[in-house]
């Protein structure tokens, strides 16, 4: 006669599924826990640097994103570093475009752009010329979106004998337009010269007619959200309200975005975006120009909420 133990063994061999069913409720306790997945829901982030910068400048921002949104794929584009950032902006747009296309192609849910200073203008041009971009949030970090009209250390280094009042003589020449700074130099006292000579800003602003104006506007409006960041203590962007599409009139009185002709005419889509509720303005006092991408409070207040 078979023993009770051998009978149980035979029963287990014949009916292994029964044991599995009995053990199922206890499996979570027996097996090691799988690592939690954080990054699946976060869209990739692409970072574009500013004048004389490099990818190293964004190490703090990279740390903040990794801490708050672990698993996020962040690409700080290492192109046109240092003095190469003085190359004409259309040349830079082409280089950055080639770099972002494969990143966007791997992100069907969309990407976020964080673009600092001069890089904010490069990114706005990218949004204009790319027919199939999938940018969810375009975060413009202290960028002279309506141009620059102010003496800075950069200008004094480049053009030591020129003041802002006469720099138009250089910038609004074919030779001057070979420098990135001149591509967005915006002299409110020589508007006609600016409109005729500006090979970059006047075009992406839709201030001058060109064959691609309609297509560029349509492309720009594909963006999910435009986040504008800047502040009165920047010290470089002049006027600082340029970060919010404000700029000087001929009397050097700052007119806000809603008073600008490019807004009133909706020449590249600002008015449409605002009506859609897709423009976020985040002014922050007490931050100098070189500290925007390393200030933790600024990151938590103005950037992190939009990195979905």
PALOVEX-970378 format. One record per residue: x negated, y negated, z of N, C-alpha, C in turn. Coordinates in steps of 0.02 Angstrom, whole numbers, padded with zeros to 5 digits, always signed. Atoms other than C-alpha are relative to their C-alpha. Layout:
BEGIN
XYZXYZXYZ
...
***
This chain:
BEGIN
-00043+00060+00000+00000+00000+00000-00044-00062+00000
+00041+00060+00006-00066-00170-00051+00010-00045+00062
-00004+00044-00058-00107-00288+00092+00035-00065-00019
-00034+00064+00011-00017-00452+00115-00044-00049-00037
+00047+00047+00032-00175-00547+00066-00008+00013-00073
+00008-00015+00071-00197-00453-00096+00062-00016-00040
-00063+00017+00034-00014-00478-00138+00002-00075-00015
+00000+00073+00011-00035-00666-00116-00047-00019-00056
+00049+00015+00052-00190-00665-00226+00029+00017-00068
-00030-00020+00063-00098-00570-00362+00055-00050-00020
-00055+00047+00013+00050-00690-00346-00029-00067-00027
+00031+00062+00023-00067-00839-00365-00027+00006-00070
+00026-00008+00068-00145-00764-00521+00057+00000-00051
-00056-00004+00047+00023-00729-00600+00038-00065-00005
-00040+00062-00001+00101-00894-00550-00043-00060+00022
+00044+00055-00021-00040-01024-00545+00035-00068+00000
-00035+00064+00004+00080-01164-00590+00036-00017+00065
-00035+00012-00063+00169-01142-00425-00047-00035+00049
+00048+00032-00045+00011-01186-00329-00013-00072-00020
+00011+00069+00025-00016-01337-00439+00056-00045+00022
-00058+00040-00020+00160-01396-00403-00002-00016+00074
+00002+00011-00072+00134-01372-00217-00054-00052+00020
+00056+00044-00017-00031-01469-00220+00008-00071-00028
-00007+00065+00033+00028-01614-00330+00006-00059+00047
-00008+00059-00044+00085-01728-00187-00065-00019+00036
+00061+00013-00038-00089-01710-00107-00059-00019-00044
+00055+00014+00045-00194-01741-00263-00031-00069+00010
+00031+00066-00010-00216-01929-00233-00048-00002+00060
+00044-00002-00059-00294-01886-00064-00063+00039-00013
+00056-00044+00012-00409-01753-00136-00049-00028-00052
+00042+00025+00054-00474-01845-00290-00028-00069+00016
+00028+00068-00010-00590-01997-00289+00041-00052-00037
-00040+00053+00031-00503-02161-00327-00034-00026-00063
+00026+00028+00062-00523-02227-00504-00015-00074+00010
+00015+00071-00008-00605-02398-00518+00056-00043-00027
-00054+00045+00022-00481-02541-00531-00020-00035-00063
+00013+00035+00063-00466-02620-00702+00026-00071+00005
-00019+00070-00007-00467-02810-00696+00005-00036-00067
+00010+00043+00058-00518-02871-00866+00049+00009-00057
-00041-00016+00057-00387-02793-00978+00047-00057-00018
-00051+00051+00014-00266-02939-00960-00030-00069-00016
+00031+00065+00011-00394-03080-00980-00026-00007-00071
+00024+00012+00069-00426-03153-01152-00074-00018+00001
+00071+00019+00003-00607-03173-01207-00008-00076+00000
+00015+00071-00004-00686-03343-01175-00062-00015-00043
+00056+00022+00041-00799-03432-01300-00020-00070+00024
+00024+00064-00025-00908-03575-01237-00046-00032-00052
+00042+00037+00047-00984-03709-01350-00032-00059+00037
+00037+00050-00039-01119-03823-01279+00000-00069-00035
+00002+00069+00025-01151-04009-01304-00069-00020-00024
+00062+00028+00026-01293-04122-01359-00059+00017+00045
+00063-00017-00034-01469-04063-01310+00010+00056+00051
-00013-00054-00047-01391-03917-01213-00022+00067-00028
+00010-00069+00022-01416-03730-01221+00047+00044+00041
-00044-00045-00037-01324-03577-01158-00017+00003+00074
+00022-00004-00071-01426-03583-00996+00038-00051+00043
-00034+00052-00037-01333-03741-00945+00066+00024+00031
-00067-00022-00020-01174-03639-00920-00002+00061+00046
+00005-00058-00044-01239-03509-00798+00048-00004+00059
-00047+00007-00057-01132-03581-00656+00072+00014-00023
-00068-00012+00026-00974-03583-00762+00011+00075-00012
-00004-00073+00011-01010-03402-00811+00012+00037+00066
-00009-00031-00066-01024-03355-00627+00071-00011+00025
-00068+00015-00024-00858-03442-00585+00051+00044-00035
-00048-00040+00038-00765-03351-00724-00005+00073+00022
+00009-00070-00020-00840-03183-00674+00028+00013+00070
-00026-00008-00068-00790-03212-00492+00076-00001+00001
-00072+00008-00004-00612-03268-00524+00038+00045-00048
-00032-00044+00050-00572-03163-00678-00048+00056-00020
+00049-00053+00015-00684-03009-00666+00019+00041-00061
-00012-00039+00060-00702-02912-00826+00010-00042-00063
-00009+00042+00059-00676-03062-00940-00063+00000-00043
+00057+00003+00047-00787-03057-01094-00012-00074-00016
+00018+00070+00010-00874-03227-01098-00061-00004-00046
+00056+00010+00047-00984-03278-01245-00019-00073-00001
+00026+00068+00004-01089-03435-01225-00043-00001-00064
+00034-00003+00065-01141-03467-01405-00067-00036+00002
+00068+00026-00003-01328-03493-01420-00021-00024-00069
+00013+00028+00067-01333-03600-01577-00013-00075+00007
+00014+00072+00002-01402-03774-01616-00018-00027+00069
+00022+00021-00067-01489-03786-01448-00048-00060-00005
+00049+00054-00004-01593-03935-01393+00006-00051-00056
-00001+00050+00053-01642-04051-01534+00039+00021-00061
-00040-00024+00056-01553-03940-01659+00072-00025+00004
-00068+00026-00009-01392-04011-01585+00009-00068-00033
-00005+00063+00038-01432-04171-01681+00017+00012-00074
-00017-00016+00069-01396-04080-01845+00070-00026-00016
-00067+00025+00018-01245-04147-01942+00054+00048+00025
-00051-00042-00032-01085-04086-01862+00033+00049-00047
-00031-00049+00046-01014-04005-02019-00045+00061-00007
+00047-00056+00002-01171-03898-02026+00009+00044+00062
-00011-00037-00062-01143-03850-01844+00067+00037-00001
-00066-00032+00004-00959-03813-01875-00005+00065-00040
+00007-00060+00041-01007-03689-02011-00036+00055+00039
+00037-00050-00039-01133-03602-01897+00041+00029+00056
-00043-00025-00054-01013-03590-01750+00059+00040-00027
-00056-00037+00031-00874-03532-01866-00021+00072-00013
+00024-00068+00014-00978-03383-01922-00008+00041+00064
+00009-00036-00063-01009-03341-01739+00066+00018+00033
-00062-00013-00035-00829-03351-01678+00047+00047-00038
-00045-00042+00039-00744-03258-01821+00001+00072+00024
-00003-00070-00024-00798-03083-01764+00027+00007+00071
-00027-00003-00069-00755-03124-01582+00077-00003-00003
-00072+00005+00008-00580-03178-01633+00031+00063-00030
-00026-00060+00034-00560-03025-01744+00009+00058+00049
-00005-00054-00050-00587-02911-01592+00050-00016+00055
-00045+00023-00053-00459-03008-01488+00069-00017-00029
-00066+00013+00030-00285-02987-01564+00047-00041+00043
-00044+00039-00045-00206-03066-01409-00022-00073+00004
+00022+00069+00000-00308-03225-01434-00062-00010+00043
+00060+00018-00038-00459-03313-01359+00009-00069+00031
+00003+00068-00028-00497-03466-01253-00065-00033-00021
+00060+00039+00016-00619-03602-01305-00013-00050+00056
+00022+00052-00046-00715-03705-01177-00057-00037-00035
+00047+00036+00041-00808-03842-01268-00019-00065+00034
+00025+00054-00042-00918-03970-01182-00029-00056-00043
+00030+00060+00029-00958-04148-01237+00004+00002-00076
+00000-00003+00073-01011-04151-01420+00032+00064-00026
-00029-00064+00020-00958-03969-01428+00075-00002-00006
-00073+00007+00006-00777-04024-01403+00021-00023-00069
-00015+00023+00068-00783-04110-01572-00013+00057-00050
+00013-00059+00042-00861-03956-01652+00060+00047+00002
-00056-00046-00008-00719-03851-01582+00064-00027-00032
-00061+00027+00031-00584-03971-01639-00004+00008-00076
+00008-00011+00072-00655-03961-01815+00011+00073-00018
-00012-00071+00012-00657-03771-01801+00074+00016-00003
-00072-00011+00000-00472-03772-01757+00032-00027-00063
-00029+00030+00061-00441-03880-01910-00015+00041-00062
+00021-00032+00063-00537-03780-02040+00014+00075-00001
-00011-00073-00002-00497-03602-01981+00074+00016-00008
-00071-00014+00016-00335-03542-02062+00031+00050+00048
-00029-00055-00039-00314-03389-01951-00027+00002+00072
+00026-00002-00068-00387-03442-01784+00055+00020+00049
-00049-00023-00051-00303-03370-01629-00018-00027+00069
+00020+00032-00063-00355-03495-01495+00062-00014+00042
-00055+00011-00047-00237-03492-01346-00011-00068+00035
+00016+00064-00032-00316-03629-01238-00064-00029-00029
+00059+00038+00019-00437-03757-01310-00013-00050+00056
+00016+00042-00058-00519-03836-01158-00057-00047-00020
+00047+00052+00021-00606-03999-01204-00029-00032+00062
+00032+00019-00063-00731-04035-01065-00043-00062-00010
+00036+00064+00006-00783-04219-01060-00028-00009-00070
+00019+00005+00070-00786-04236-01248+00024-00066-00030
-00020+00065+00029-00783-04401-01347+00048+00010-00059
-00047-00020+00053-00628-04348-01444+00020-00057-00047
-00016+00056+00044-00593-04523-01510-00063-00038-00019
+00062+00031+00018-00777-04563-01531-00038-00030+00059
+00044+00028-00051-00918-04647-01436-00019-00071-00020
+00025+00068+00011-00959-04833-01419-00031-00025+00065
+00033+00021-00062-01083-04856-01279-00073+00018-00001
+00071-00013-00006-01268-04867-01243-00011+00057+00050
+00018-00055-00045-01335-04706-01168-00075+00014-00007
+00071-00019+00005-01507-04634-01134-00014+00037-00065
+00009-00037+00062-01481-04520-01284-00011-00049-00058
+00004+00048+00054-01454-04668-01399-00066-00040+00003
+00061+00039-00007-01600-04766-01328-00062+00042-00020
+00054-00044+00020-01712-04616-01358-00002+00008-00076
-00004-00010+00073-01651-04592-01537-00013-00065-00038
+00003+00063+00036-01635-04773-01589-00023-00055+00048
+00024+00045-00054-01746-04873-01468+00007-00074-00015
-00004+00072+00015-01731-05038-01562+00071-00023-00011
-00069+00017+00014-01542-05034-01580+00043-00004+00063
-00051+00004-00052-01403-05089-01464+00066+00025-00029
-00063-00026+00026-01226-05027-01476+00032-00048-00050
-00032+00050+00043-01174-05190-01560-00026+00002-00072
+00025-00002+00069-01286-05161-01711-00016+00070-00024
+00014-00068+00020-01300-04972-01715+00040+00021-00062
-00040-00016+00058-01165-04968-01848-00041-00006-00065
+00041+00010+00060-01297-05027-01973-00037+00065-00018
+00033-00065+00011-01386-04860-01949+00052+00055-00011
-00047-00057+00000-01240-04744-01913+00046+00001-00061
-00046+00002+00057-01130-04803-02056-00038-00003-00066
+00038-00008+00062-01265-04768-02185-00005+00075-00014
+00008-00072+00015-01291-04602-02276-00054+00033+00042
+00053-00028-00041-01453-04578-02179+00024+00011+00071
-00024-00006-00068-01368-04610-02012+00047+00058+00010
-00048-00054-00006-01232-04483-02047-00033+00069+00001
+00037-00063-00007-01368-04349-02046-00014+00016+00073
+00008-00011-00072-01371-04366-01855+00070+00012+00031
-00065-00017-00028-01231-04285-01755+00032-00058+00038
-00028+00056-00039-01212-04437-01640+00035-00050-00045
-00031+00047+00047-01175-04547-01790+00064+00026-00031
-00061-00029+00028-01041-04426-01848+00062-00019+00040
-00057+00021-00040-00932-04487-01704-00011-00069+00031
+00008+00069-00022-01001-04662-01677+00059-00040-00026
-00064+00033+00018-00844-04770-01675-00003-00072+00024
+00008+00071-00017-00875-04957-01679+00067-00035-00011
-00067+00031+00008-00708-05045-01644-00002-00069-00034
+00006+00066+00032-00777-05207-01717-00014+00006-00075
+00013-00011+00071-00813-05129-01888+00041+00059-00024
-00045-00056+00014-00662-05021-01919-00002+00021-00073
+00002-00017+00071-00669-05031-02108-00062+00040-00018
+00062-00037+00013-00850-04975-02111+00005+00071+00028
-00009-00067-00031-00808-04832-01992+00043+00045-00045
-00046-00041+00040-00663-04772-02099-00031+00022-00066
+00030-00017+00064-00765-04776-02258-00062+00044+00006
+00064-00034-00005-00928-04706-02191+00001+00063+00042
+00000-00057-00045-00881-04581-02056+00016+00064-00039
-00010-00062+00038-00904-04410-02135+00030+00056+00042
-00025-00053-00044-00837-04316-01985+00062-00022+00039
-00055+00018-00045-00729-04403-01853+00061-00027-00037
-00056+00029+00037-00624-04504-01975+00039+00053-00039
-00032-00053+00038-00588-04343-02070+00041+00046+00046
-00039-00046-00043-00538-04229-01925+00056-00037+00036
-00055+00040-00029-00434-04373-01854+00055-00014-00051
-00050+00015+00052-00341-04386-02019+00007-00074-00012
-00002+00072+00009-00385-04571-02024-00016-00020-00072
+00016+00013+00071-00446-04557-02203+00030+00057-00040
-00031-00051+00042-00354-04466-02341-00052+00048-00029
+00042-00050+00033-00431-04305-02403+00044+00060-00018
-00043-00053+00027-00365-04152-02496+00021+00053+00051
-00014-00053-00049-00368-04038-02342+00041-00023+00059
-00031+00029-00060-00275-04153-02223+00061+00041+00024
-00061-00037-00019-00109-04056-02226-00017+00069+00028
+00020-00067-00023-00192-03886-02208-00034-00003+00068
+00036+00006-00064-00305-03945-02067+00049-00014+00057
-00049+00015-00052-00158-04015-01971+00039+00063+00019
-00037-00063-00013-00063-03851-01989-00043+00048+00041
+00045-00044-00036-00215-03754-01929-00008-00022+00073
+00010+00026-00068-00242-03867-01779+00060+00016+00044
-00061-00011-00038-00062-03842-01726+00012+00074+00017
-00004-00070-00021-00091-03654-01710-00022+00009+00072
+00026-00007-00067-00174-03688-01543+00057+00005+00051
-00053-00008-00051-00074-03633-01391+00004-00058+00048
+00002+00053-00051-00131-03769-01272-00064-00040-00008
+00058+00045+00003-00247-03919-01275-00010-00029+00070
+00015+00023-00067-00328-03953-01105-00055-00053-00004
+00047+00056+00005-00414-04123-01093-00026-00017+00070
+00031+00011-00065-00538-04151-00951-00051-00057-00007
+00048+00055+00001-00636-04310-00911+00010-00042+00063
-00009+00041-00059-00658-04446-00782-00040-00065-00002
+00028+00067+00002-00709-04625-00742-00073-00004+00022
+00069+00002-00023-00877-04580-00666-00047+00042-00044
+00039-00041+00047-00940-04483-00817-00068-00031-00015
+00063+00034+00011-01071-04612-00860-00030+00006-00069
+00026-00008+00068-01100-04555-01039+00055-00015-00052
-00054+00010+00048-00934-04545-01134+00027-00071+00009
-00020+00070-00004-00889-04725-01175+00048-00018-00058
-00029+00002-00067-00752-04768-01151+00016+00071+00025
-00012-00067-00026-00722-04621-01035+00068+00027-00022
-00067-00021+00021-00541-04618-01093+00000+00034-00068
+00006-00036+00063-00604-04552-01260+00010+00075+00010
-00012-00071-00016-00597-04382-01173+00074+00018-00003
-00073-00009+00002-00407-04406-01174+00030-00032-00062
-00022+00032+00062-00396-04480-01350+00020-00073+00009
-00007+00072-00006-00396-04658-01284-00062-00033-00030
+00059+00034+00028-00511-04788-01361+00011-00075+00000
-00002+00072+00003-00554-04972-01377+00039-00025-00061
-00023+00038+00058-00458-05093-01486-00055-00050-00017
+00051+00047+00023-00551-05237-01572-00024-00046+00056
+00019+00042-00057-00554-05332-01405-00033+00040+00056
+00028-00048-00049-00629-05181-01314+00046+00010+00060
-00051-00021-00048-00467-05154-01219+00017+00072-00016
-00013-00071+00013-00437-04968-01197+00075+00011-00011
-00068-00021+00014-00278-04906-01278+00004+00075+00012
-00007-00070-00016-00215-04739-01214+00021+00040-00063
-00015-00043+00057-00180-04590-01328+00065-00019-00035
-00066+00013+00030+00003-04634-01353+00003-00066-00037
+00002+00063+00035-00048-04806-01418-00046+00002-00062
+00046-00007+00056-00174-04741-01546+00039+00015-00065
-00032-00011+00065-00128-04743-01731+00001+00075-00018
+00001-00071+00018-00182-04561-01750+00055+00038+00036
-00056-00030-00036-00051-04517-01618+00066-00022-00031
-00063+00027+00025+00087-04631-01683+00016+00028-00069
-00010-00029+00067+00062-04564-01860+00000+00076+00002
+00006-00073-00008+00038-04387-01793-00045+00029-00055
+00041-00015+00059-00103-04378-01920-00032+00069+00003
+00026-00069-00002-00176-04214-01856+00036+00043+00051
-00043-00043-00040-00042-04153-01735+00005-00016+00074
-00002+00015-00071-00067-04238-01566+00072-00011+00026
-00068+00017-00021+00111-04305-01556+00043+00063+00003
-00037-00063+00001+00182-04135-01603-00019+00044+00059
+00021-00041-00058+00077-04047-01471+00028-00027+00065
-00026+00029-00062+00131-04169-01336+00075+00013+00007
-00071-00013+00000+00314-04149-01384+00014+00073+00017
-00007-00071-00014+00289-03961-01371-00018+00017+00072
+00023-00012-00068+00220-03981-01195-00065+00037+00002
+00061-00040+00006+00055-03909-01253-00064-00039+00015
+00059+00039-00020-00061-04050-01194-00002-00007+00076
+00012+00007-00073-00131-04045-01017-00056-00050+00009
+00053+00048-00015-00229-04194-00952-00022+00009+00073
+00026-00013-00067-00343-04165-00803-00057-00049+00015
+00053+00048-00019-00436-04323-00746-00029+00017+00068
+00034-00013-00064-00566-04299-00609-00051-00055+00013
+00049+00052-00018-00661-04439-00521-00060+00032+00035
+00058-00021-00039-00834-04423-00447-00045+00052-00033
+00042-00050+00035-00911-04308-00579-00039-00034-00056
+00044+00028+00052-01060-04362-00684+00000+00047-00060
-00007-00036+00063-01073-04306-00864-00034+00069+00001
+00036-00064+00002-01202-04169-00836+00025+00051+00052
-00023-00045-00053-01104-04092-00691+00068+00032-00015
-00068-00025+00013-00938-04050-00776+00003+00077-00001
-00004-00073+00007-00982-03868-00811-00029+00037+00060
+00026-00035-00060-01058-03833-00639+00038-00017+00063
-00038+00021-00059-00931-03914-00522+00056+00051+00014
-00048-00054-00016-00831-03777-00434+00071-00026+00008
-00067+00028-00009-00685-03888-00385+00032-00017-00066
-00025+00015+00067-00667-03949-00563+00022+00064-00035
-00017-00064+00032-00670-03769-00625+00067+00026+00026
-00061-00028-00030-00535-03713-00503+00062-00042-00015
-00057+00045+00011-00425-03866-00537+00020-00004-00073
-00015+00018+00069-00439-03894-00723-00013+00055-00052
+00018-00051+00050-00508-03737-00808+00032+00068+00016
-00023-00067-00018-00466-03578-00713+00074+00014-00011
-00071-00014+00010-00276-03599-00721+00020+00017-00071
-00018-00010+00071-00280-03590-00911-00034+00058-00032
+00035-00059+00027-00390-03437-00932+00043+00062+00012
-00048-00056-00010-00246-03313-00948-00028+00066-00026
***
